[in-house]
Amino acid sequence: AGCDRIAIENPVGYMSSYYRPADQYIQPWMFGEPYEKLTCLWLKNLPQLKPTKIVEPPKRKVFDSGKTMATWYADLYGLSKSERAKARSKTFKGIAEAMADQWQALQPIQLSLF
């Protein structure tokens, strides 16, 4: 892209395998949100985000098999497939606020969030 600064945000998955390793890995609980969702950031000419308010990560749901999953994520299985996909794709408010607060002084800025 012809932008001076770029931030691409995406959960761990396809891009990490087929593009390149992320520049930073963050969790919502590092930014005041009591949720767990490992999120990758690929950054071009932007500093890594600094945690703003670390809160206790929530307890994970434990299944009979012994496997665990973030409780908020497991709770989504009651939704339709499209509603579940929409809910899982959200960028948590604390992360979005940290991006805005920490990167706003770096004018001009154009963010691409995927």
LOKOLMI-27567 format. One record per residue: x, y, z of N, C-alpha, C, O in turn; residue number from 1. Coordinates in steps of 0.02 Angstrom, whole numbers, m for minus. Example, Ala and Ser with C-alpha at 12.3 -4.5 7.8 and 13.67 -1.06 7.14 Angstrom:
BEGIN
- n.px; n.py; n.pz; ca.px; ca.py; ca.pz; c.px; c.py; c.pz; o.px; o.py; o.pz; num
- 660; m284; 390; 615; m225; 390; 660; m165; 390; 712; m166; 423; 1
- 642; m112; 354; 684; m53; 357; 645; 2; 394; 670; 57; 402; 2
end
This chain:
BEGIN
- n.px; n.py; n.pz; ca.px; ca.py; ca.pz; c.px; c.py; c.pz; o.px; o.py; o.pz; num
- 42; m59; 0; 0; 0; 0; 44; 62; 0; 100; 61; 25; 1
- 19; 115; m28; 57; 177; m32; 51; 220; 29; 59; 281; 24; 2
- 37; 192; 86; 31; 230; 148; 98; 231; 185; 136; 183; 183; 3
- 111; 286; 219; 172; 290; 260; 168; 244; 320; 218; 215; 340; 4
- 109; 239; 349; 100; 198; 410; 42; 151; 400; m11; 171; 375; 5
- 51; 89; 419; m2; 40; 412; m3; m3; 475; 48; m22; 502; 6
- m65; m19; 498; m76; m68; 550; m126; m118; 524; m181; m100; 504; 7
- m107; m180; 526; m153; m234; 508; m164; m275; 572; m115; m297; 603; 8
- m226; m284; 591; m245; m319; 652; m284; m381; 632; m332; m376; 594; 9
- m264; m438; 658; m298; m500; 642; m282; m552; 695; m225; m552; 721; 10
- m329; m595; 713; m313; m647; 761; m260; m695; 732; m249; m696; 672; 11
- m230; m734; 775; m182; m784; 752; m217; m829; 703; m274; m850; 714; 12
- m184; m844; 648; m216; m887; 599; m181; m882; 532; m120; m886; 527; 13
- m221; m874; 481; m199; m876; 412; m140; m830; 397; m90; m852; 368; 14
- m145; m767; 415; m93; m719; 396; m26; m736; 427; 26; m726; 396; 15
- m26; m761; 489; 37; m779; 521; 72; m834; 483; 134; m836; 481; 16
- 34; m878; 451; 63; m934; 415; 82; m916; 344; 133; m939; 319; 17
- 42; m875; 310; 52; m863; 239; 81; m795; 222; 103; m785; 165; 18
- 82; m748; 268; 111; m682; 254; 180; m679; 286; 230; m687; 252; 19
- 181; m667; 349; 244; m667; 388; 225; m664; 461; 168; m648; 478; 20
- 272; m679; 506; 256; m672; 578; 236; m600; 594; 260; m552; 563; 21
- 192; m593; 641; 169; m527; 662; 226; m489; 698; 273; m519; 723; 22
- 219; m423; 698; 268; m381; 734; 253; m380; 809; 298; m368; 849; 23
- 190; m392; 827; 171; m389; 897; 110; m434; 908; 67; m441; 865; 24
- 108; m465; 967; 51; m506; 988; 22; m474; 1051; 59; m460; 1098; 25
- m43; m461; 1051; m75; m427; 1107; m137; m466; 1129; m162; m509; 1092; 26
- m161; m450; 1189; m222; m479; 1217; m266; m421; 1242; m240; m371; 1265; 27
- m332; m428; 1237; m376; m375; 1263; m363; m360; 1337; m370; m302; 1358; 28
- m345; m410; 1377; m335; m399; 1449; m275; m353; 1463; m266; m329; 1519; 29
- m234; m341; 1412; m177; m295; 1419; m201; m222; 1413; m163; m176; 1426; 30
- m264; m213; 1392; m291; m147; 1378; m358; m136; 1414; m402; m100; 1390; 31
- m364; m166; 1474; m421; m155; 1517; m484; m194; 1501; m536; m183; 1532; 32
- m480; m240; 1454; m539; m280; 1435; m531; m350; 1465; m481; m383; 1450; 33
- m577; m374; 1505; m569; m440; 1537; m586; m498; 1490; m630; m538; 1504; 34
- m550; m501; 1435; m560; m553; 1385; m493; m579; 1361; m441; m547; 1369; 35
- m495; m638; 1331; m436; m669; 1303; m447; m680; 1228; m495; m714; 1209; 36
- m405; m651; 1187; m407; m661; 1114; m339; m639; 1087; m327; m580; 1076; 37
- m295; m687; 1077; m229; m671; 1052; m235; m639; 983; m263; m669; 937; 38
- m209; m580; 977; m217; m539; 916; m148; m519; 891; m105; m499; 929; 39
- m140; m524; 825; m77; m506; 793; m81; m435; 765; m134; m414; 741; 40
- m26; m401; 767; m20; m336; 734; 40; m338; 686; 95; m357; 706; 41
- 27; m319; 624; 81; m309; 576; 86; m233; 567; 37; m201; 549; 42
- 144; m206; 581; 152; m133; 584; 203; m109; 533; 255; m139; 523; 43
- 186; m54; 501; 233; m20; 456; 240; 52; 481; 192; 91; 480; 44
- 300; 68; 505; 316; 135; 530; 271; 157; 588; 255; 216; 595; 45
- 251; 110; 629; 213; 124; 690; 247; 88; 747; 272; 32; 739; 46
- 249; 119; 806; 278; 84; 864; 230; 31; 890; 170; 34; 878; 47
- 258; m19; 924; 216; m69; 955; 173; m36; 1009; 193; 12; 1041; 48
- 113; m63; 1017; 68; m36; 1069; 95; m53; 1138; 121; m108; 1150; 49
- 88; m6; 1183; 106; m17; 1253; 42; m33; 1291; m8; 1; 1282; 50
- 43; m84; 1333; m17; m99; 1373; m38; m37; 1412; 3; 1; 1437; 51
- m104; m28; 1417; m130; 31; 1451; m158; 16; 1520; m153; 57; 1566; 52
- m186; m44; 1529; m214; m63; 1594; m220; m139; 1595; m268; m167; 1568; 53
- m172; m171; 1624; m173; m244; 1627; m223; m266; 1681; m218; m246; 1739; 54
- m270; m308; 1661; m319; m336; 1707; m310; m412; 1709; m277; m440; 1665; 55
- m339; m443; 1758; m333; m516; 1766; m366; m551; 1706; m424; m539; 1692; 56
- m329; m594; 1672; m361; m633; 1618; m417; m676; 1648; m409; m703; 1703; 57
- m471; m683; 1613; m527; m722; 1640; m512; m796; 1641; m468; m821; 1607; 58
- m551; m831; 1683; m545; m904; 1685; m570; m932; 1619; m618; m907; 1589; 59
- m538; m986; 1596; m558; m1019; 1534; m610; m1072; 1548; m612; m1101; 1602; 60
- m653; m1085; 1499; m701; m1139; 1505; m663; m1205; 1496; m624; m1212; 1449; 61
- m675; m1252; 1540; m642; m1317; 1537; m693; m1368; 1516; m747; m1374; 1545; 62
- m677; m1406; 1463; m722; m1457; 1437; m705; m1524; 1469; m653; m1533; 1500; 63
- m751; m1571; 1461; m742; m1638; 1489; m677; m1671; 1464; m647; m1711; 1499; 64
- m656; m1653; 1404; m595; m1681; 1374; m532; m1654; 1408; m478; m1681; 1399; 65
- m540; m1600; 1447; m483; m1568; 1478; m459; m1508; 1438; m419; m1467; 1463; 66
- m482; m1501; 1376; m464; m1443; 1335; m499; m1381; 1362; m551; m1386; 1395; 67
- m469; m1324; 1349; m498; m1261; 1373; m508; m1212; 1315; m478; m1219; 1262; 68
- m551; m1163; 1327; m565; m1111; 1277; m585; m1048; 1315; m614; m1052; 1369; 69
- m569; m991; 1286; m592; m928; 1316; m668; m932; 1326; m704; m950; 1280; 70
- m691; m914; 1385; m762; m921; 1402; m806; m881; 1355; m857; m907; 1332; 71
- m788; m819; 1340; m830; m778; 1295; m836; m811; 1227; m889; m807; 1195; 72
- m784; m843; 1205; m782; m875; 1139; m827; m937; 1140; m865; m948; 1094; 73
- m821; m977; 1193; m862; m1037; 1199; m936; m1019; 1204; m978; m1055; 1178; 74
- m952; m964; 1237; m1021; m943; 1246; m1054; m924; 1179; m1116; m921; 1175; 75
- m1016; m911; 1128; m1043; m891; 1063; m1074; m949; 1025; m1110; m938; 976; 76
- m1062; m1010; 1046; m1087; m1067; 1009; m1163; m1071; 1008; m1191; m1111; 970; 77
- m1197; m1032; 1049; m1270; m1029; 1047; m1297; m984; 991; m1357; m984; 977; 78
- m1253; m947; 959; m1274; m901; 905; m1272; m936; 838; m1242; m989; 830; 79
- m1305; m905; 788; m1300; m931; 720; m1229; m923; 695; m1189; m885; 723; 80
- m1212; m959; 642; m1144; m957; 615; m1124; m885; 596; m1068; m865; 611; 81
- m1168; m848; 564; m1151; m780; 543; m1144; m733; 603; m1099; m691; 605; 82
- m1189; m739; 653; m1184; m698; 713; m1120; m714; 752; m1087; m670; 779; 83
- m1103; m779; 755; m1043; m801; 790; m981; m773; 756; m935; m748; 789; 84
- m978; m775; 690; m921; m748; 653; m914; m673; 665; m858; m648; 673; 85
- m969; m637; 665; m967; m565; 677; m941; m549; 747; m900; m505; 755; 86
- m966; m586; 797; m944; m575; 866; m870; m591; 875; m835; m556; 912; 87
- m847; m645; 843; m776; m664; 851; m729; m615; 816; m671; m610; 835; 88
- m754; m579; 766; m710; m536; 727; m700; m467; 758; m661; m427; 732; 89
- m734; m452; 812; m732; m385; 840; m662; m366; 865; m625; m408; 891; 90
- m646; m303; 858; m586; m274; 889; m609; m246; 956; m656; m206; 958; 91
- m578; m266; 1010; m599; m243; 1075; m586; m169; 1084; m535; m143; 1060; 92
- m631; m135; 1119; m629; m63; 1128; m563; m39; 1158; m535; 11; 1135; 93
- m538; m74; 1208; m475; m53; 1240; m416; m53; 1192; m373; m10; 1196; 94
- m415; m102; 1146; m362; m104; 1096; m370; m47; 1047; m322; m13; 1030; 95
- m432; m36; 1023; m444; 19; 976; m426; 87; 1007; m398; 130; 973; 96
- m443; 97; 1071; m426; 160; 1104; m351; 168; 1111; m325; 223; 1103; 97
- m315; 114; 1126; m242; 118; 1130; m212; 136; 1063; m165; 176; 1060; 98
- m238; 108; 1010; m214; 126; 943; m223; 200; 930; m177; 235; 908; 99
- m284; 224; 943; m299; 295; 931; m256; 340; 975; m227; 388; 951; 100
- m252; 325; 1039; m214; 366; 1086; m139; 366; 1072; m107; 419; 1074; 101
- m112; 308; 1058; m39; 302; 1052; m14; 321; 982; 44; 339; 974; 102
- m56; 315; 932; m33; 329; 864; m58; 395; 836; m37; 414; 781; 103
- m102; 431; 871; m132; 491; 844; m80; 547; 832; m90; 588; 787; 104
- m28; 549; 871; 22; 602; 863; 66; 591; 802; 105; 635; 784; 105
- 61; 534; 770; 104; 517; 713; 70; 538; 648; 55; 495; 606; 106
- 57; 602; 640; 23; 627; 581; 69; 629; 521; 129; 639; 531; 107
- 46; 621; 459; m20; 596; 444; m23; 521; 456; 26; 485; 449; 108
- m83; 497; 475; m90; 426; 488; m151; 398; 451; m204; 428; 450; 109
- m141; 342; 420; m195; 305; 387; m191; 234; 414; m139; 202; 407; 110
- m244; 211; 443; m244; 143; 470; m286; 98; 427; m341; 117; 406; 111
- m261; 39; 414; m300; m12; 380; m310; m68; 429; m261; m102; 447; 112
- m371; m79; 451; m385; m133; 499; m422; m188; 462; m474; m176; 432; 113
- m395; m248; 465; m426; m305; 432; m447; m355; 483; m475; m407; 467; 114
end
